Amino acid sequence: MKHVFISYSRKDSATVDHIVARLDEDKFEAWIDREEIHGGDLWREEIVEAIDDAYAFVLMLSPDSVASDNVRKEVDLAEGAAKALIPVLLAPAKLPSRLRYQLARSKSTYSRVACTCEITIQIALSTRWNPMD
């Protein structure tokens, strides 16, 4: 387990990129599909393996992400692999029933992303991450 998997809608890329940059500054290796999947790769397999290898799963919540079938599939895979699920609310979104069940077990959802250090703290606490490992 070597990274934090980032699940998001491409429509939220600008905000997500800001958060990923901050996670990188805080010494977390964030796995994001646009950076890790290259032409010719079998993207479905890459995503499954990335979730399996992750020590935490950060779900970027927005109206676009909760409507995404790919995001739902990623959440299903993370739940099946018993990954620490950390939801981050990018924009107010009505959670569909297909996501509410998985999110019921998460401890918190952030109402804003202004302070990404809170995300870092949540990842560290939920996974017992140690920067010295």
C-alpha positions, 0 to 999 in steps of 0.5 A, spaced: 500 500 500 503 506 497 498 511 495 491 515 496 486 513 491 483 519 488 476 518 486 473 524 482 469 527 476 473 530 471 469 536 471 472 538 478 479 537 475 481 544 477 479 543 484 481 536 485 488 538 482 489 543 488 487 538 493 492 533 490 498 538 490 497 539 497 497 532 499 503 531 495 506 537 499 504 533 505 508 527 503 502 523 501 502 520 494 496 521 491 494 516 485 489 520 480 487 517 473 490 523 469 497 522 471 497 515 472 494 511 466 498 512 460 496 511 452 495 503 451 494 502 458 488 497 460 485 503 464 480 498 468 485 494 470 489 500 472 484 503 476 482 496 480 489 495 482 490 502 484 484 501 489 487 495 491 494 498 492 491 504 496 491 505 503 486 510 503 480 512 498 478 519 498 472 521 494 471 528 492 463 529 492 460 534 487 454 534 483 458 531 477 461 526 481 455 523 485 452 522 478 458 518 475 457 511 474 465 510 474 465 514 481 460 509 483 464 503 481 470 506 484 467 506 491 464 499 490 471 497 489 474 501 495 468 498 499 470 491 497 477 492 499 475 495 505 479 501 504 479 507 509 473 512 505 474 519 506 469 523 503 471 531 501 465 535 499 467 540 493 460 542 492 453 541 495 450 534 492 444 530 494 447 523 495 444 518 491 442 512 495 447 508 491 452 512 495 449 513 501 450 506 504 457 506 503 458 513 506 454 511 512 460 508 515 465 514 514 466 518 520 466 525 516 464 529 510 468 536 509 463 542 508 469 546 504 476 544 501 479 551 504 483 547 509 486 541 505 490 540 511 484 537 515 484 532 509 491 530 511 489 529 518 483 525 516 487 520 512 493 520 517 488 518 523 483 513 519 489 509 516 494 510 521 499 513 516 506 514 518 511 519 514 517 515 517 514 508 513 
